[in-house]
Every structure is written in structure tokens, then in C-alpha cells.
Amino acid sequence: MKKVAVISAILEDPEDTQHDFNDIVASFKGIIKGRMGIPIPEQGISLVSIAVLGETDEINSLTGKLGKIDKVSVKTAMSKKDF
């Protein structure tokens, strides 16, 4: 069964972390439905929100890989409803 989820990430040093972040996100392109990035240069951070539709294991794998990047904080909100 598939779930809808929103993955929120804070990149604390986007110039150093965005390449690794984008590479991981690109490797999960099959489950990604949309993405929004908000740079906040005066604070030296970027906020990223990713909408996904996939198996729970796929979503957790994406979240886990993003969370392992130094200076990246990640949280996921997942639907209770199965699709």
C-alpha cells in the first residue's frame, strides 16, 4: 500500500549540502510528486518541502538518507490513509 507524505528539510549550509541533497532526491524521482525550496540567505539556510506518494519503506528510506547528510534536519508527516 502507498502513502502520501510531506518531507520537510532544513539545510543549514545549503552551498555545502545541496549537491548531496539533490542527488538523493533525484534518485527517488519515481515517488516524488512535487518540491518547493525556499532560500533564506540572510540566515544561511534553505527550507525544502517534498511531496511524495510511495510505499512506507521507500519514504522512510528517502527520509533516512536525507537525514544522514551533515547540517540537514528532516521530518516527515505521513498520511494515515492507504492508496
CYANA upper distance limits for C-alpha pairs under 8 A (distance plus 0.5 A):
  1 MET  CA     55 GLU  CA      6.60
  1 MET  CA     56 THR  CA      8.42
  1 MET  CA     82 ASP  CA      6.28
  1 MET  CA     83 PHE  CA      6.47
  2 LYS  CA     53 LEU  CA      6.94
  2 LYS  CA     54 GLY  CA      5.30
  2 LYS  CA     55 GLU  CA      4.98
  2 LYS  CA     56 THR  CA      7.16
  2 LYS  CA     82 ASP  CA      6.05
  2 LYS  CA     83 PHE  CA      5.46
  3 LYS  CA     53 LEU  CA      6.12
  3 LYS  CA     54 GLY  CA      6.09
  3 LYS  CA     55 GLU  CA      6.64
  3 LYS  CA     56 THR  CA      6.96
  3 LYS  CA     78 MET  CA      7.20
  3 LYS  CA     79 SER  CA      6.35
  3 LYS  CA     80 LYS  CA      7.98
  3 LYS  CA     81 LYS  CA      7.18
  3 LYS  CA     82 ASP  CA      5.79
  3 LYS  CA     83 PHE  CA      6.49
  4 VAL  CA     51 ALA  CA      7.93
  4 VAL  CA     52 VAL  CA      6.26
  4 VAL  CA     53 LEU  CA      5.05
  4 VAL  CA     54 GLY  CA      7.26
  4 VAL  CA     78 MET  CA      6.46
  4 VAL  CA     79 SER  CA      5.84
  4 VAL  CA     81 LYS  CA      8.49
  4 VAL  CA     82 ASP  CA      8.47
  4 VAL  CA     83 PHE  CA      8.43
  5 ALA  CA     51 ALA  CA      6.43
  5 ALA  CA     52 VAL  CA      5.81
  5 ALA  CA     53 LEU  CA      6.95
  5 ALA  CA     59 ILE  CA      8.16
  5 ALA  CA     76 THR  CA      7.23
  5 ALA  CA     77 ALA  CA      6.01
  5 ALA  CA     78 MET  CA      4.69
  5 ALA  CA     79 SER  CA      6.44
  6 VAL  CA     49 SER  CA      7.20
  6 VAL  CA     50 ILE  CA      6.09
  6 VAL  CA     51 ALA  CA      5.14
  6 VAL  CA     52 VAL  CA      6.79
  6 VAL  CA     76 THR  CA      6.22
  6 VAL  CA     77 ALA  CA      5.85
  6 VAL  CA     78 MET  CA      7.07
  7 ILE  CA     49 SER  CA      6.18
  7 ILE  CA     50 ILE  CA      5.55
  7 ILE  CA     51 ALA  CA      6.99
  7 ILE  CA     52 VAL  CA      8.23
  7 ILE  CA     63 THR  CA      7.62
  7 ILE  CA     74 VAL  CA      7.47
  7 ILE  CA     75 LYS  CA      6.38
  7 ILE  CA     76 THR  CA      4.94
  7 ILE  CA     77 ALA  CA      7.06
  8 SER  CA     47 LEU  CA      7.95
  8 SER  CA     48 VAL  CA      6.29
  8 SER  CA     49 SER  CA      5.09
  8 SER  CA     50 ILE  CA      7.00
  8 SER  CA     74 VAL  CA      6.18
  8 SER  CA     75 LYS  CA      5.89
  8 SER  CA     76 THR  CA      6.72
  9 ALA  CA     47 LEU  CA      6.36
  9 ALA  CA     48 VAL  CA      5.60
  9 ALA  CA     49 SER  CA      6.91
  9 ALA  CA     72 VAL  CA      7.19
  9 ALA  CA     73 SER  CA      6.00
  9 ALA  CA     74 VAL  CA      4.94
  9 ALA  CA     75 LYS  CA      7.10
 10 ILE  CA     45 ILE  CA      7.36
 10 ILE  CA     46 SER  CA      6.39
 10 ILE  CA     47 LEU  CA      5.30
 10 ILE  CA     48 VAL  CA      6.95
 10 ILE  CA     72 VAL  CA      6.14
 10 ILE  CA     73 SER  CA      5.69
 10 ILE  CA     74 VAL  CA      7.14
 11 LEU  CA     17 THR  CA      7.25
 11 LEU  CA     18 GLN  CA      7.97
 11 LEU  CA     45 ILE  CA      5.97
 11 LEU  CA     46 SER  CA      5.64
 11 LEU  CA     47 LEU  CA      6.90
 11 LEU  CA     48 VAL  CA      8.35
 11 LEU  CA     71 LYS  CA      6.67
 11 LEU  CA     72 VAL  CA      5.19
 11 LEU  CA     73 SER  CA      7.26
 12 GLU  CA     44 GLY  CA      6.95
 12 GLU  CA     45 ILE  CA      5.09
 12 GLU  CA     46 SER  CA      7.28
 12 GLU  CA     71 LYS  CA      5.77
 12 GLU  CA     72 VAL  CA      6.65
 13 ASP  CA     17 THR  CA      6.59
 13 ASP  CA     44 GLY  CA      6.60
 13 ASP  CA     45 ILE  CA      6.25
 13 ASP  CA     46 SER  CA      8.30
 13 ASP  CA     71 LYS  CA      6.98
 14 PRO  CA     18 GLN  CA      5.61
 14 PRO  CA     44 GLY  CA      7.80
 14 PRO  CA     45 ILE  CA      6.51
 14 PRO  CA     46 SER  CA      6.64
 15 GLU  CA     19 HIS  CA      8.40
 17 THR  CA     21 PHE  CA      6.61
 17 THR  CA     69 ILE  CA      7.76
 17 THR  CA     70 ASP  CA      7.96
 17 THR  CA     71 LYS  CA      7.76
 17 THR  CA     72 VAL  CA      7.96
 18 GLN  CA     22 ASN  CA      6.32
 19 HIS  CA     23 ASP  CA      6.67
 20 ASP  CA     24 ILE  CA      6.84
 20 ASP  CA     69 ILE  CA      7.97
 21 PHE  CA     25 VAL  CA      6.78
 21 PHE  CA     66 LEU  CA      6.85
 21 PHE  CA     69 ILE  CA      7.95
 22 ASN  CA     26 ALA  CA      6.49
 23 ASP  CA     27 SER  CA      6.87
 24 ILE  CA     28 PHE  CA      7.34
 24 ILE  CA     62 LEU  CA      7.94
 24 ILE  CA     65 LYS  CA      7.73
 24 ILE  CA     66 LEU  CA      7.49
 25 VAL  CA     29 LYS  CA      7.07
 25 VAL  CA     62 LEU  CA      7.90
 28 PHE  CA     32 ILE  CA      7.23
 28 PHE  CA     62 LEU  CA      7.60
 31 ILE  CA     52 VAL  CA      5.88
 31 ILE  CA     53 LEU  CA      5.75
 31 ILE  CA     54 GLY  CA      5.86
 32 ILE  CA     50 ILE  CA      7.56
 32 ILE  CA     51 ALA  CA      6.54
 32 ILE  CA     52 VAL  CA      4.93
 32 ILE  CA     53 LEU  CA      7.00
 33 LYS  CA     50 ILE  CA      8.16
 33 LYS  CA     51 ALA  CA      5.92
 33 LYS  CA     52 VAL  CA      5.76
 33 LYS  CA     53 LEU  CA      7.31
 34 GLY  CA     50 ILE  CA      6.33
 34 GLY  CA     51 ALA  CA      5.58
 34 GLY  CA     52 VAL  CA      7.63
 35 ARG  CA     48 VAL  CA      7.71
 35 ARG  CA     49 SER  CA      6.19
 35 ARG  CA     50 ILE  CA      4.91
 35 ARG  CA     51 ALA  CA      6.71
 36 MET  CA     48 VAL  CA      6.19
 36 MET  CA     49 SER  CA      5.71
 36 MET  CA     50 ILE  CA      7.01
 37 GLY  CA     46 SER  CA      7.42
 37 GLY  CA     47 LEU  CA      6.18
 37 GLY  CA     48 VAL  CA      4.86
 37 GLY  CA     49 SER  CA      6.94
 38 ILE  CA     46 SER  CA      6.12
 38 ILE  CA     47 LEU  CA      5.54
 38 ILE  CA     48 VAL  CA      6.80
 39 PRO  CA     45 ILE  CA      6.92
 39 PRO  CA     46 SER  CA      4.76
 39 PRO  CA     47 LEU  CA      6.80
 40 ILE  CA     44 GLY  CA      6.74
 40 ILE  CA     45 ILE  CA      5.87
 40 ILE  CA     46 SER  CA      5.99
 40 ILE  CA     47 LEU  CA      8.14
 41 PRO  CA     45 ILE  CA      6.61
 41 PRO  CA     46 SER  CA      7.97
 52 VAL  CA     59 ILE  CA      7.98
 54 GLY  CA     58 GLU  CA      6.76
 54 GLY  CA     59 ILE  CA      6.82
 55 GLU  CA     59 ILE  CA      6.88
 56 THR  CA     60 ASN  CA      6.59
 57 ASP  CA     61 SER  CA      6.48
 58 GLU  CA     62 LEU  CA      6.77
 59 ILE  CA     63 THR  CA      6.70
 60 ASN  CA     64 GLY  CA      6.42
 61 SER  CA     65 LYS  CA      6.63
 62 LEU  CA     66 LEU  CA      6.71
 63 THR  CA     67 GLY  CA      6.56
 63 THR  CA     74 VAL  CA      7.25
 63 THR  CA     75 LYS  CA      7.92
 63 THR  CA     76 THR  CA      7.64
 64 GLY  CA     68 LYS  CA      6.87
 65 LYS  CA     69 ILE  CA      7.66
 66 LEU  CA     72 VAL  CA      7.65
 66 LEU  CA     74 VAL  CA      7.43
 67 GLY  CA     72 VAL  CA      6.58
 67 GLY  CA     73 SER  CA      6.43
 67 GLY  CA     74 VAL  CA      6.00
 68 LYS  CA     72 VAL  CA      8.08
